[in-house]
Amino acid sequence: MDDRIRIGISACLAGQPVRYDGSAAKAEHLTGTLAKYLDFHPVCPEVGCGMGVPREAVRLVGTPENPRLVGNRTGRDWTATMRDWAGPALDELEKQRLCGFIFKAKSPSSGLSRVKVYAEDGGQPVSYAGVGLFASLVTERFPLLPVEDDGRLHDVGLRANFIERIFVEHRWHQLADQGLTMKALIDFHTRHKMLVRAHDVAGYRELGKLVADGKHLGLDALARQYHERLAKALALKPTVRKNVDVLMHAMGYFKKQLSPDEKQECLEIIDNYRNELVPLIVPVTLLNHYVRKYDDAYLRGQYYLNPHPLDLKLRNHA
């Protein structure tokens, strides 16, 4: 990548001691190797809106559809205060041109899902389907932004999918910065075809049709619709079946060059991946070898074969 990728992150996950009790919750599984490639923009909405450190813990009260942010002990309602603070804060996030956001799981301000919501009279939670107040404002303002929470990102597959998405979003920003043209958009689409296909076959077809019909839409409308459909497609996780489909498709580009032994070896390794005997990195490495050996220009440009730096090891367990 030409420059580091900027993403938002709950400040406590970045190691800042901003939790209600003055502690941090540094997410080493996110801020370790990834720090070589990402610039983290830390945000603590509770401190930002004036709660201070240490502070009274807060929780969501009411219903999952319309919760209020309320102090556990005093019952002070922070909802309007946080909403007022969030307006300028979201404007600042827009200026940062983030490529993703990692939230603190289950936080009443920053949790993306599974946040406890309490009844007005306290007691036991009435729902575990709440969304943190600030997180809901971020996703409403930036609906195409790749977002996850630190809890879900312990899952290797979810982490790989999220990181793949932020790298694609970064390349989309670069496309816009370099000056969007029809030629540049077609090149972007061409290089991401196999990657998208591994996530969403229907999305892969729809994006192809969208680009083919693009001259009738106008460049601005095309770019907007393309980005929306791309984000929707990449939000779906790749599966073994979809990856096998892409691997077989890629192998087809070498049908005239591969010797019988090479073809058999490739089929066996793809089948081993299909049966979950080897991780995805194994057939991908073999295909990259054939790309270099036979100098296939189309596959050489496919981000599917090199979606992110190898030292992240995101395909070593898939």
C-alpha positions as CSV (number, residue, x, y, z in Angstrom):
1,M,0.0,0.0,0.0
2,D,1.1,3.5,-0.7
3,D,0.2,4.8,2.8
4,R,-1.1,3.6,6.0
5,I,-4.8,2.8,6.4
6,R,-6.7,5.0,8.9
7,I,-9.4,3.4,11.0
8,G,-11.3,4.5,14.1
9,I,-11.1,2.5,17.3
10,S,-12.6,2.7,20.8
11,A,-9.9,4.5,22.8
12,C,-9.7,1.9,25.5
13,L,-8.9,-0.8,22.9
14,A,-5.9,1.4,21.8
15,G,-4.6,1.3,25.3
16,Q,-5.9,4.6,26.7
17,P,-7.0,4.4,30.3
18,V,-10.4,5.9,29.7
19,R,-12.8,3.3,31.0
20,Y,-15.3,4.2,33.7
21,D,-12.8,2.8,36.4
22,G,-9.8,4.4,34.8
23,S,-8.5,1.2,33.2
24,A,-7.8,0.4,29.6
25,A,-8.7,-2.7,27.5
26,K,-5.9,-2.8,25.0
27,A,-6.7,-5.3,22.2
28,E,-3.4,-6.9,21.4
29,H,-4.9,-9.1,18.8
30,L,-5.8,-5.9,16.8
31,T,-3.0,-3.5,17.7
32,G,-0.1,-5.9,17.3
33,T,1.0,-6.8,13.7
34,L,-1.8,-4.6,12.3
35,A,-0.2,-1.5,13.7
36,K,2.4,-1.8,10.9
37,Y,-0.3,-1.0,8.4
38,L,-2.9,0.9,10.2
39,D,-3.2,4.4,11.8
40,F,-5.6,4.2,14.7
41,H,-7.9,7.2,15.4
42,P,-9.0,6.6,19.0
43,V,-12.4,7.8,20.2
44,C,-14.0,7.5,23.6
45,P,-17.5,8.9,23.4
46,E,-18.1,8.8,27.1
47,V,-15.1,11.0,27.9
48,G,-15.7,13.0,24.8
49,C,-19.2,14.1,25.9
50,G,-17.8,15.1,29.3
51,M,-18.3,12.1,31.7
52,G,-14.7,12.2,32.9
53,V,-12.4,9.5,34.3
54,P,-13.1,7.8,36.6
55,R,-16.9,8.1,36.3
56,E,-20.2,6.5,37.1
57,A,-20.8,3.5,34.9
58,V,-23.7,3.9,32.5
59,R,-26.2,1.5,30.8
60,L,-28.9,1.5,28.2
61,V,-32.4,1.9,29.5
62,G,-35.8,1.6,27.7
63,T,-36.1,-0.5,24.5
64,P,-33.5,-1.7,21.9
65,E,-35.2,0.5,19.3
66,N,-35.1,3.7,21.4
67,P,-32.6,3.4,24.3
68,R,-31.4,6.1,26.6
69,L,-27.9,6.3,28.1
70,V,-28.3,6.5,31.9
71,G,-26.0,6.5,34.9
72,N,-26.2,3.2,36.9
73,R,-26.3,4.9,40.4
74,T,-27.7,8.4,39.9
75,G,-30.0,7.8,37.0
76,R,-28.5,10.8,35.2
77,D,-29.6,10.8,31.5
78,W,-26.6,11.3,29.2
79,T,-28.5,10.7,25.9
80,A,-29.0,14.3,24.7
81,T,-25.5,15.3,25.9
82,M,-23.9,12.5,23.8
83,R,-26.0,13.2,20.8
84,D,-25.0,16.9,20.9
85,W,-21.3,16.0,21.2
86,A,-21.6,13.4,18.5
87,G,-22.6,15.9,15.8
88,P,-19.2,17.7,15.6
89,A,-17.4,14.4,16.5
90,L,-18.9,12.7,13.4
91,D,-18.0,15.7,11.3
92,E,-14.4,15.2,12.4
93,L,-14.5,11.5,11.6
94,E,-15.7,12.3,8.1
95,K,-12.7,14.6,7.7
96,Q,-10.5,11.7,8.8
97,R,-11.8,9.6,5.9
98,L,-11.7,6.4,7.9
99,C,-11.6,3.0,6.2
100,G,-13.2,1.1,9.1
101,F,-14.0,1.3,12.8
102,I,-13.4,-1.2,15.7
103,F,-15.8,-0.7,18.6
104,K,-15.7,-2.0,22.2
105,A,-17.9,-5.0,22.4
106,K,-21.1,-4.8,24.6
107,S,-20.4,-1.2,25.6
108,P,-23.6,0.9,26.2
109,S,-22.0,3.7,24.2
110,S,-19.9,1.7,21.6
111,G,-21.2,-1.8,21.4
112,L,-22.3,-2.9,17.9
113,S,-24.6,-5.7,19.1
114,R,-25.6,-7.8,22.1
115,V,-25.7,-4.8,24.4
116,K,-27.9,-5.1,27.5
117,V,-30.9,-2.9,27.7
118,Y,-32.6,-2.4,31.1
119,A,-36.2,-1.6,32.0
120,E,-36.9,1.9,33.4
121,D,-37.1,0.5,36.9
122,G,-33.8,-1.3,36.7
123,G,-33.5,-4.9,37.7
124,Q,-32.6,-7.5,35.1
125,P,-32.0,-6.6,31.4
126,V,-35.1,-6.8,29.3
127,S,-33.1,-7.3,26.1
128,Y,-29.6,-8.3,25.0
129,A,-30.2,-6.9,21.5
130,G,-29.1,-3.3,22.1
131,V,-26.6,-1.2,20.1
132,G,-24.4,1.4,21.9
133,L,-25.6,5.0,21.4
134,F,-22.4,6.3,19.7
135,A,-22.0,3.1,17.6
136,S,-25.5,3.5,16.3
137,L,-24.8,7.1,15.3
138,V,-21.6,6.1,13.5
139,T,-23.2,3.4,11.5
140,E,-26.2,5.6,10.6
141,R,-23.9,8.4,9.4
142,F,-21.4,6.0,7.6
143,P,-23.5,3.0,6.4
144,L,-20.8,1.7,4.1
145,L,-18.0,1.9,6.6
146,P,-16.6,-1.6,7.6
147,V,-17.2,-2.0,11.3
148,E,-16.6,-4.7,13.9
149,D,-16.2,-5.1,17.6
150,D,-13.1,-6.4,19.5
151,G,-15.0,-9.5,20.7
152,R,-16.0,-10.7,17.3
153,L,-12.6,-10.0,16.0
154,H,-11.1,-12.8,18.1
155,D,-12.7,-15.1,15.5
156,V,-10.0,-15.6,12.8
157,G,-12.5,-15.7,9.9
158,L,-14.3,-12.5,11.0
159,R,-11.0,-10.8,11.5
160,A,-9.8,-11.8,8.1
161,N,-13.0,-10.6,6.5
162,F,-12.9,-7.2,8.3
163,I,-9.3,-6.6,7.4
164,E,-9.9,-7.5,3.8
165,R,-12.7,-5.0,3.7
166,I,-10.7,-2.2,5.1
167,F,-7.9,-2.8,2.6
168,V,-10.5,-2.6,-0.2
169,E,-12.0,0.5,1.2
170,H,-8.6,2.1,1.3
171,R,-8.0,1.3,-2.3
172,W,-11.4,2.8,-3.1
173,H,-10.3,6.0,-1.3
174,Q,-7.1,6.0,-3.4
175,L,-9.2,5.6,-6.6
176,A,-11.2,8.7,-5.6
177,D,-8.0,10.7,-4.7
178,Q,-6.3,9.9,-8.0
179,G,-9.3,11.2,-9.9
180,L,-12.2,8.9,-10.7
181,T,-12.6,8.0,-14.4
182,M,-14.5,5.3,-16.2
183,K,-11.2,3.7,-17.1
184,A,-10.0,3.7,-13.5
185,L,-13.2,2.3,-12.2
186,I,-13.2,-0.5,-14.7
187,D,-9.6,-1.3,-13.7
188,F,-10.6,-1.3,-10.0
189,H,-13.5,-3.6,-10.8
190,T,-11.4,-6.0,-12.9
191,R,-8.7,-6.4,-10.2
192,H,-11.3,-7.1,-7.5
193,K,-13.4,-9.6,-9.5
194,M,-12.2,-12.8,-7.9
195,L,-12.1,-11.2,-4.5
196,V,-15.7,-10.2,-4.7
197,R,-16.7,-13.6,-6.2
198,A,-15.3,-15.3,-3.1
199,H,-17.6,-13.2,-0.9
200,D,-20.8,-12.9,-2.9
201,V,-21.4,-14.6,-6.3
202,A,-24.6,-12.6,-6.9
203,G,-22.8,-9.4,-6.0
204,Y,-20.0,-10.3,-8.4
205,R,-22.5,-10.6,-11.2
206,E,-24.5,-7.5,-10.3
207,L,-21.3,-5.3,-10.1
208,G,-20.2,-6.6,-13.5
209,K,-23.6,-5.6,-15.0
210,L,-23.4,-2.3,-13.2
211,V,-20.1,-1.5,-14.8
212,A,-21.2,-2.7,-18.2
213,D,-24.2,-0.3,-18.0
214,G,-22.3,2.5,-16.4
215,K,-22.2,4.8,-19.4
216,H,-26.0,5.2,-19.1
217,L,-25.8,6.2,-15.4
218,G,-23.2,8.9,-15.4
219,L,-19.9,8.5,-13.5
220,D,-21.0,9.9,-10.1
221,A,-24.2,7.8,-9.9
222,L,-22.2,4.7,-11.1
223,A,-19.5,5.3,-8.4
224,R,-22.1,5.7,-5.7
225,Q,-24.1,2.6,-6.7
226,Y,-20.9,0.6,-7.2
227,H,-19.5,1.4,-3.8
228,E,-22.8,0.6,-2.1
229,R,-23.0,-2.8,-3.8
230,L,-19.3,-3.5,-3.2
231,A,-19.7,-2.9,0.5
232,K,-22.7,-5.1,0.7
233,A,-20.9,-7.9,-1.1
234,L,-17.8,-7.8,1.0
235,A,-19.8,-7.8,4.2
236,L,-20.6,-11.5,3.4
237,K,-17.9,-13.9,4.6
238,P,-16.1,-16.1,2.1
239,T,-16.8,-19.8,2.5
240,V,-14.8,-22.9,1.5
241,R,-17.2,-23.6,-1.3
242,K,-17.0,-20.1,-2.7
243,N,-13.2,-20.1,-2.4
244,V,-13.0,-23.4,-4.2
245,D,-15.1,-22.0,-7.0
246,V,-12.6,-19.1,-7.3
247,L,-9.5,-21.3,-7.1
248,M,-10.9,-23.6,-9.9
249,H,-11.7,-20.5,-12.0
250,A,-8.2,-19.2,-11.5
251,M,-6.7,-22.6,-12.4
252,G,-8.6,-22.5,-15.7
253,Y,-6.3,-19.6,-16.8
254,F,-3.4,-22.1,-17.0
255,K,-5.2,-25.0,-18.8
256,K,-2.9,-24.7,-21.8
257,Q,0.3,-24.2,-19.8
258,L,0.1,-26.7,-16.9
259,S,1.7,-30.1,-17.4
260,P,-0.4,-33.1,-16.5
261,D,1.6,-33.5,-13.2
262,E,1.1,-29.8,-12.4
263,K,-2.6,-30.0,-13.1
264,Q,-3.0,-33.0,-10.9
265,E,-1.0,-31.4,-8.1
266,C,-3.2,-28.3,-8.2
267,L,-6.4,-30.3,-8.2
268,E,-5.2,-32.3,-5.2
269,I,-4.3,-29.2,-3.2
270,I,-7.6,-27.5,-4.0
271,D,-9.4,-30.7,-2.9
272,N,-7.3,-30.8,0.3
273,Y,-8.5,-27.3,1.0
274,R,-12.1,-28.3,0.2
275,N,-11.8,-31.0,2.8
276,E,-10.3,-28.6,5.3
277,L,-7.0,-30.5,5.4
278,V,-4.9,-27.4,4.5
279,P,-5.6,-23.7,4.9
280,L,-6.4,-21.3,2.0
281,I,-2.8,-20.0,1.9
282,V,-1.6,-23.3,0.4
283,P,-3.6,-23.4,-2.9
284,V,-3.2,-19.6,-3.1
285,T,0.6,-19.9,-2.8
286,L,0.6,-22.5,-5.5
287,L,-1.5,-20.4,-7.9
288,N,0.8,-17.4,-7.2
289,H,3.7,-19.7,-8.2
290,Y,2.0,-20.4,-11.5
291,V,1.3,-16.8,-12.1
292,R,5.0,-16.0,-11.8
293,K,6.1,-19.1,-13.8
294,Y,3.7,-18.5,-16.7
295,D,3.4,-14.7,-16.4
296,D,-0.4,-14.4,-16.5
297,A,-1.1,-10.6,-16.5
298,Y,-4.8,-10.9,-15.6
299,L,-4.1,-13.1,-12.5
300,R,-1.1,-11.1,-11.5
301,G,-3.4,-8.1,-11.0
302,Q,-6.1,-10.0,-9.0
303,Y,-6.2,-8.8,-5.4
304,Y,-7.7,-12.2,-4.5
305,L,-4.3,-13.7,-4.7
306,N,-2.7,-10.9,-2.6
307,P,-5.4,-9.1,-0.7
308,H,-3.3,-8.0,2.2
309,P,0.3,-8.4,3.6
310,L,1.4,-12.0,4.1
311,D,2.7,-11.4,7.7
312,L,-0.8,-10.8,8.9
313,K,-1.3,-14.6,8.3
314,L,-5.0,-14.2,7.8
315,R,-5.2,-17.1,5.4
316,N,-3.1,-19.5,7.4
317,H,-6.0,-20.8,9.4
318,A,-8.9,-20.4,6.9
